[in-house]
Amino acid sequence: MDSADVARHHTIVVLDVEGFGDRRRTNPHQRGVRDGLYHIVRTAFDTVGVPWADCYHEDRGDAVFVLAPASTSKALFVETLPPTLITALRVHNDTHADAQRIRLRMAVHAGEVHYDDHGVTSSSLTLAFRLIDAQPLKAALRASPGVLAVITSDWFFDDVVRHTPGAAPATYRPVPVSAKETNTVGWITLPDHPYPPDVAPPPDVPAVVSANSRPQLSPPVDERLRLLARASWNQWTVAANDRRLLHPAPLPIRWCRSMAPVAGPVSATEYARFDPLAGLTAVSGSDLCEGGRRALHQVYGGLPSGRVLLVGPPGSGKSAAAILLLLDALRYREQATPEDQARIPVPVLFTLHGWDPDHGESVTDWMAGKLAETYPLFRSRAGRHAAIDLLTAGHVAGFLDGLDEIPESVRPGVLAALADAPFRLVLLTRTAEAVVASHHGPLPGAVALELQPVTPTDAANYLLQPLVDPPPTPWQTIRDHLAGATDHTRPRRISPLSEALTTPLALSLLRDVYSPTDPVDELLDSSRFRTADDIENHLLDHAITAAYTPRPGHPTPRYTMATAHRTLRYLATRLTEHHTADLAWWHIPTWTPRRSRTIAGIVATVLWNELIWAPGLGLSYGLGVGLLAGLTFGLLTIFAVSTKHFRGVPVMPRRITRLTYRNASHSLVFGLVAALMGGLLSGFSAGLVSGLSVGLVSGLAVGLSSGLAGVALFGLAGPMEVDDSSLGPADVWRHDRNAGLVFLTMSGLVIGFQAALAIRLVPGLASALTSRLSVVLPVTLLVGLVLGFGATVIAKRVGTPANAPGAATLDTAAALVQLAVRHKIPLRLIPFLEDARSRHLLRTVGPVYQFRHATLQHRLAQRTPERSSGVVAAR
């Protein structure tokens, strides 16, 4: 038989590298990409049970196509292969430079393939290549933050995907595939960032309107929960690995029922609000005395009230325990039967930032918003309704962190609102803050479990896990010392080291600070470390170095150790000088000299006036008006706000709010100033050219429109009650910045409209005024005086040195320029602070930052630059 007649059925997989020919990729980069591509594909196929040696494959330069044996289950290629590829891609990308990182398009089809003397060919193979080159597929990957976009043929979707629940068929989207002679339908999915199951494709991926396209039905509840469980598992597995909670081995979790006054009696937990999870039994008072990690999951799933408070002192490992409990709960659900999974909720973990129940938002609505914000599955309107339904039915459990990081005034309201949650709750907080919040009433039905100190034996095992066996001599000395601390046959005074290493924080710091070859036994030197505080301070001195040391397999830190030390030391020093622990970013301008801020304010005012006046009133006249108005307004405003009454008072942030009668009435003074400004300028100008009557009409028209616009603009930009705000610092920054952008844009449009109105009422106004500059300039000066007077009135009325929306961010940005030049701190400080928070050096309490440990702030404030440099160099 002729070789051209040989045909075999195969599953066809084509994989193509996005942007392989990018000019930023040199030939060595492309070789690195190709090596990575083949390693990823070969590893993924072997992992899912499709041996690479059993497959036919051909190279296509920036792509490869693979023919899998007919005996292989086709469901593997849409259910198991994509997540395996994603894992391999992320490992590759985390360990390679940007120019060698890979994102893949993947096409899947099946059919007969003919073999000949030159290779393989068939119409099925041709269709697979048309799919991989489809423009909607390229657009989908380009718009996705993920690393993989998959397209299947219409036949493959109908016969395989639609019948494979593990492939999440509801997240596929039909798209047109038109190239050369091919005109068909493909089905796209983004496995690591799936489309919401019940909305139309995004604009980048046009929908198909043809007989082949099928309507997408909302997925059933179990499908939504499966997708949510997978997303939560991926999210918190990554977080656990980043915190090194899973490998080489986590610290044991030990807890006992807290005796602090943070919860009601044990009998209050026995009210059966929730049935035990499938496979678990109800827990009672005797089960709540003490336990470990397994028992913690038993309490979570078997407590009738479904309310658990996880408390402990700073550094006791509350967040780590919650993440491990969440992963245990997800694993337990995954191992249950499909029938039992319907009775087991999917746990999700959020911080309490941004929720203030006093504003009328229920815990269910707030949680639905957090689900929509975090998981694409719920971002559509229908998705948000589905989230509310899942929460109301108890199909989702809430792990809520950071009760101690929201303003103290908000905490009692949060505890009261959480009582109405129709789902299981695990609430994390420091013990001291929980005691204060519970004075107003504890969380009904809650049991408070307090994390216990780490035992010396557990500490020794944890420290030696990543080392060779037997460990280096200094580490053996530490192990023997900790072992001696547990020898009750030889009573001895607890050593400073044993006392210091009772918290997960201290243990993780020690393991980060000391490498396997470092002299860790120096911590036993009683002449240097007389107390546990001495050891804690020593470790905290190196905390920044440990946090910003690059780790293999992880992205390089955005900031160098030197930058982190310098910036955090400066911030700690300024906070200590001001006798506060709260870093409010809008207070930063008060750290800079008033003279430079004054100059910057005048320049900004002049530039703003030039930009809004010149286009409307013509180049010559507009520039003159803008210059004089800007200078006069700026100088008089600075004079008004530089009085002793306002000295050192920060500019407060603002936000866009609803325009209510109350807000409008409070902004009447701004409307009056705007009406005077617009009316006087327009009236005098028109009167000089066309007489008194025209000037009056023009002044009234422009003044009225200016007044209304002033009331509306300042009414919309409401003050932000930062002292009691549940928003985080970055949120407050964004709100004020956005309010400023809206204010500047609308002001420009209003003044442009006024100029157009004046020119419409008085033809030839700009040219006539330009020819009469000797009269115009005094008029402009008068307008500037009116504006300055208005600024003074505003300052006296509001009680702050500036009230314009966006002024706080603008003032802070100007101050940061000075600080960046003088002290070499990052110009974009907010991203730096958020990065430091993610590295557990800072925390947020409502809208302000704090050092996570007050001792760290004091240590940094006491250190000299020379000593800090020595710390960086030492480790």
C-alpha positions, 0 to 999 in steps of 0.5 A: 500500500502506498504510504500516502494512503496511511491515515490514522485518527489523532487528537491534534494540539498546536501550541504557538508562542505569543510575540516570538518575533518581538524585536526585543528578543535577540537570537539567544533569547529566541533559543531560550524561548524554544528550549523553554517551549519544548521543556514545558510541552514535553513535561506537561504531556508526560505529567497528564499521562500522554507520554511524549515518546508516544506522540508524533510532533513537528517543529514550526519555529515559534510553534509545535504541533503534536498528534496524540494517539487515538487511544488517549482520552480527548477530555485530558486535553481540555481538562488536565493539560491546560492547568498543567501547562499553566503551572509549567509556564509560570515556573519558567517565567518566574526563573527567566528574564522578560525576553525569555518569558512565554505565553501560549496560544493552544488549538485543539481539534481531532480527526484523520491525519494522513502520513506520507514521505514528507510528514503528515497532512489532512484537512483536520490538520489544516483546520487546527492551524487556522484555529491557532492563527485566528485573530479572536484568539490572539486578541483574547490572549493579548487582553488576558493577564494570564499565560494561556489561551485555548481554542477548540474546533466547533466539533471538539467543543460539541463532542468533548468539551460540552460533556466534560464538567472539569473543562468548565464548558460554560466559560468558553466563548464562540468566535468566528474563524475566517482565514483563506478558505476556512470560515467556521466557528471556534470556542475560546477559553482562558483557563487561568482567567476564565470568562464569567459563565453568563456574560457576552464575550468582551469587545476584543473577542467578537461574538458569532451570530450564526446558526453554529453559535449557541447561547451560553446558559448560566452555569448551575450552582455546583459549577459556580462553586467548583470554579470558585473553589479552584480559583480560591485554591490557586490564589491561596496556594500561591500565597502559602508558598510565598509565605513558605507555609507549606515547604519544607514543613509548616509549624504545628498549630496549637490553640486553646479556648481564650479566657480573654473577654472577647466572646460569650459563654460556650453554651452560646455556640450550641445554637444550631444555626448550621448543620455539621459539614458532610462527614463531620460531627457537631462539636460541643464545649468539651471539644473546644478546650484545646487542639491542633490543626486537624481539630481546628478544621473540626471546629470550623466544620462542626460548630453549630453557630458557625462563628470562630474567632481566631485570636492571638498577640502580634506575630502569633501566626493568625494569618498563617493559621487561617490560610492553612485552615482554608486550604484544609477546608478546600481539600476536604471539599475536593475529596468529598463525593459530588453529593456531599460537596453541595453541603460543604461551602467554599471558603474565601479569605478577605480583609475587612478594609473598605467595609463600614456597616454604618453606611447601610451596607450589609455583610452579604452585599459587601461580601458579594462585592468582594467576590466580584472584585476578586474573581471574574466569575462574579463580575457581571451584574448576573454574577453579582446576583449569583454571589448574593444567592450563594452567600445567602444559601451558605454555599460560601464561608467567609474568612475575614482578616484585619478586624484590628486594622480598621478604625477602632470606632468601626469595629463594634459596628462590624461585630454587630453586622457580622451577627447577621451573616447567613454563612460560616465565619472565621474572624481573625484579630489581635486579642487586645483589640478584640477585647476593646471591640467586644466591650460593646457586645461580642460576636453572638455565638462565637467561640474564641480560639487563642493560638498558643506559643511555639514549643521549643521542640517545634521551634527546633524542628522548624529551624532544622527542616531546610538544613542538611542532616546532620546540621552544621555545628552552630545549628546543632548547638541551637537544637541542643539548647532548645531541646534542653529547654524541654528537659523537665528533669533538669529545671533551669531558668528559661533562656532569652533565646527560648523565650524569644522563639515562641512566635512564628514571626521570630522563627521565620525572621531567624530562618530568613536572617541566618543562612545555613553557614551563618553563626546562628549560635551567637544568639546564645551569647548572654553578654550580647543578648541578655533578654528575649527583647535583645534577640527580638530587636536583633532580628528586627534590625535585619527584618528589612534585609530578609524581606527584600532579599531575592529568593530563587524562583520568585520575582526580583523585589521592585525596590533594593534593600538600600532603598527600603532601609533608607525609606523606612528609616526616614519614615520611622524617624519622622513619625517618632519625631511627631510622636505618632505611629500613624503614617497618613500620607496627606500629612507628608507635606507638613514635613517639607519647608513651607517656602518651597510648597508656596512656590510650587502652589503659585506655579501650579495656580498660574499654569492652571489659569493659563491653560483654562483662560488662554484657549477661551479668550484668545492667545494674547488676552487669555495669557494676560488674564491667566498670568495676572489672575493666577499670580494674584489668586495664588499669592493671596491664597497663600497669604490667607492660608499661611497665617498662624491659624493654618500653619502645619495643618494638612490638606485633607483628601476629598472624594466624589459623592452624591450631590445632595441638598446638604452638600449643595448648601455647604458649597454655596460660598464656592458658588458665590465666589465663582459667580463673582469671578465669572460675572465681574470678568465677563461683565466688565469685559463686555461692558468695555467693548459694547456698553453697560447693557450688554455688560450686564446681560453678559455678566448675569449670564456668565455669573449665573452659570459660574455660580451653579457650576461652582455649587455643583463641582464643590458639592460633588467633591465631598470631604472624606472622613478619614478618621473613621474611614474604613478605606485603605490608604491607597483607596483614599489616595485614588479617591482624592486623585480622581476627584481632582481630575474630575474637578479640573476637567469640569472646571476647564469645560465650564470656563470654556463654555463661559468664554464661548458664551461671552464671545457669542453675546459680544462678537469680536470680544477677544480682539477688542480687549487685546487692543485695550490692554491698558484698561484690561490689565486693571480689570484683570487685577481686580478679578484676581483680588476678588479670587484672592478674597474668595480664597480667604473666605473659603479658608476661613469657612472650611478651616483647612488651608485648601479645599479643592478636590485633588489638592491633597494628592497634588500637595503630597506629590509636590512634597514627595518630589522634594523628599525624593531629591533630598532624602532619596526616597521613592518618588511614587511612595504609595506603591512602595508602602503597599509593597512594604505592607505585602512584605509584612513590614507595615500594616494598615489601620483604616486609612493610615499605615503603621509599622507592623511592630512598634519596636521596629519603628523605634529601632529604625528611628534610633539607627544612624545611616552608617549603622543601617548600611552595616546591617545591609552589608552584614547579611 
